[in-house]
Amino acid sequence: MAKKLFSDEEKKQIVAAIRTAENQTSGEIQVHIENHCRGDVLDRAAEVFEKLKMYQTAQRNGVLFYLAVLDHKFAILGDAGINRVVPKDFWESIKDHMTSRFKKGEFTLGLIDGIHSAGEQLAAHFPHQGDDDENELSDEISFGA
């Protein structure tokens, strides 16, 4: 089910949103989708964050969008660098906006909106470093069981 949540075209749109956001920042954004989340969604997102080695970015400015499709759970997790500079309720406000899109069945648009919002904050605090700025993490959507 996780791999079928988005069509091939929708997956391309999501990856394009990640690339567009990352072209403005040294930050990294990843999307991970799986069927089930056992236990607390933030704990699971932290496990995935670790598994994807998102903590290894030079400025600790990675952002993970984690979705558990069949359990209707999702979380946004920022690394220490980005969490130090965004407003206290920033991730929750993005999550609220995404939830309103998801409730309308607009999963692709909701995720893209969230990616753009995260990208704007990343760009404001971690601007792109020009030719020296390397893409530290994959832009492709990762999938779990």
C-alpha positions in Angstrom: 0.0 0.0 0.0 2.8 2.5 0.9 4.3 2.3 -2.6 0.9 2.7 -4.2 -0.2 5.8 -2.2 1.2 8.0 -5.0 1.2 7.4 -8.7 4.5 7.5 -10.6 3.7 11.1 -11.7 2.8 12.1 -8.2 6.1 10.7 -7.0 7.9 12.7 -9.6 6.1 15.9 -8.4 7.1 15.2 -4.8 10.8 14.6 -5.7 10.7 17.8 -7.9 9.4 19.7 -4.8 12.2 18.4 -2.7 14.8 19.4 -5.4 13.2 22.8 -5.8 13.3 23.4 -2.0 16.9 22.1 -1.8 18.1 24.4 -4.6 17.5 27.3 -2.2 19.2 25.8 0.8 22.0 23.7 2.2 19.4 21.8 4.1 18.1 18.3 3.2 14.6 17.0 2.9 13.5 13.4 2.8 10.2 11.6 2.6 9.7 8.1 4.0 6.5 6.2 3.6 5.5 2.8 5.1 2.4 0.9 5.9 2.4 0.7 9.7 3.8 2.6 12.6 4.0 0.6 15.8 4.0 2.8 18.8 4.6 6.5 18.9 4.8 8.2 15.5 7.6 10.6 16.6 9.6 7.7 18.0 9.3 5.8 14.7 10.2 8.9 12.7 13.3 9.3 14.8 14.2 5.6 14.1 13.8 6.3 10.3 15.8 9.5 10.6 18.6 7.5 12.2 18.4 4.7 9.6 18.5 7.2 6.7 21.6 8.8 8.4 19.9 12.2 8.2 21.9 13.3 11.3 25.0 13.3 9.2 24.4 16.5 7.4 27.1 19.1 7.9 24.8 21.7 9.5 22.4 19.2 11.1 19.6 20.7 9.0 17.8 17.7 7.7 14.0 17.4 7.7 12.1 14.1 7.5 8.5 13.8 6.4 7.3 10.4 7.7 4.0 8.8 6.7 2.5 5.5 7.9 -0.3 5.0 5.4 -2.5 2.3 6.8 -2.3 3.7 10.4 -3.1 7.3 9.2 -0.1 8.7 11.1 2.6 11.1 10.0 5.3 13.2 11.6 7.7 15.9 10.6 11.1 15.7 12.2 13.8 18.3 12.0 17.4 17.9 13.1 19.0 19.9 15.8 20.3 22.7 13.5 16.9 23.6 12.0 15.1 23.0 15.3 17.2 25.7 16.9 16.0 28.4 14.5 12.4 27.7 13.6 9.5 29.0 15.8 8.4 26.6 18.6 5.2 25.5 16.8 6.6 25.5 13.3 6.4 21.8 12.6 3.0 21.5 14.2 1.6 24.3 12.0 2.9 22.6 8.8 1.4 19.4 10.1 -1.9 21.0 10.6 -2.0 22.4 7.1 -1.0 19.0 5.7 -3.7 17.3 7.7 -6.4 19.6 6.2 -5.2 18.7 2.7 -5.0 15.0 3.6 -8.6 15.0 4.9 -9.7 16.2 1.5 -7.8 13.4 -0.2 -5.1 15.8 -1.4 -2.1 13.7 -0.3 0.3 14.9 -3.0 -0.6 18.6 -2.6 -0.4 18.3 1.2 3.0 16.7 1.1 4.3 19.2 -1.5 3.0 22.1 0.6 4.8 20.8 3.7 8.0 20.4 1.7 7.8 24.0 0.4 7.1 25.3 3.9 10.1 23.4 5.3 12.2 24.5 2.3 11.4 28.2 2.9 12.6 28.0 6.5 15.7 26.1 5.5 16.5 28.7 2.9 16.0 31.5 5.4 18.4 30.0 7.9 20.6 27.8 5.8 21.0 29.5 2.4 22.3 27.5 -0.6 26.1 27.6 -0.6 26.6 27.8 -4.4 28.8 25.3 -6.2 30.3 24.1 -2.9 26.8 22.9 -1.7 26.5 19.2 -2.3 23.4 17.1 -2.1 24.1 15.2 1.0 21.1 12.9 1.0 18.9 11.2 -1.7 15.9 13.2 -3.0 14.0 10.0 -3.8 11.1 8.8 -1.6 12.1 5.9 0.6 9.7 3.1 1.5 9.5 0.8 4.4 7.4 -2.3 5.1 
